[in-house]
């Protein structure tokens, strides 16, 4: 799903003539790499909020869009309300709004500058989100059919994550979707969340094909990729010439009711050799490699497949 042009245009208007913005983007990136997990605020004023909206919001929107698309393929319920916990400028809630058509959206965010920017951006997309200033770590005091938490756990201290996960699950009447960076550390946090949420009675909707213990061993991890189109502003601020960037992320979607999970998930990009394609799959029975030859009726499907997609066999 394409990032809304209304948001790109508005952010470009705000960024016009701001010679201090590239440096703000650089410093913001350094803080996200070096201070995530400390519990400290990562933004210091309106300039940082603009930097975030210019370079991180499109990536978060892309990751949330893909995670939700993969989830909704296996979730059978209706979504009548949405709660975005740690909403930032509303990228994940905007993706959910556009995918589901649900207009009952509440965004919980602790930074007033992010709230101000997010409220303006959502209105420019024709949405009227409800914004609440609150630290997620202090409790949500809200419920919704769909609760989303995007790039939120990685900003918390390890000691605070379990309580927040329990709060998120308590707030989710039907479905909880958690999105984190596609790194070994992000995967570790998702794996811990997966174990806790299934222990609390949740059912995996995506991406896993089963609710048992994750079969990936220490040092291995799964992630997904969302390709994000770069605007001229984005390329200038990031110092890149390529017209896109690939946002790597991981996610877990947990439902109150049993779902119909995928048969298997492709963990890595398929290896293509002459007359055969090798897929590394996560299945209900564990990790396996499946070789699909030209004689197989699955060959065309395997040839078009890519890492992160489901695979039916």
Secondary structure, DSSP 4 states (H G I P E B T S, - for coil): -PPPHHHHHHHHHHHTT-TTHHHHHHHHHHHHHHHTTS------SHHHHHHHHHHTHHHHHHHHHHHHHHHHTS--S----EEEET-TTTHHHHHHHHHH----EEEEES-HHHHHHHHHHHHHTT---EEEE--GGG-----EEEEEEES-GGGS-HHHHHHHHHHHHHHEEEEEEEEEESSHHHHHHHHHHHHHHHHTT-EEEES-S-SS---PPTT----EEEEEEPPHHHHHHHT--SSEEEEEEEEEEEESS-----SEEE-SPPEEETTEEEEEEEETTEEEEEEEETTSTTHHHHHH--TT-B---
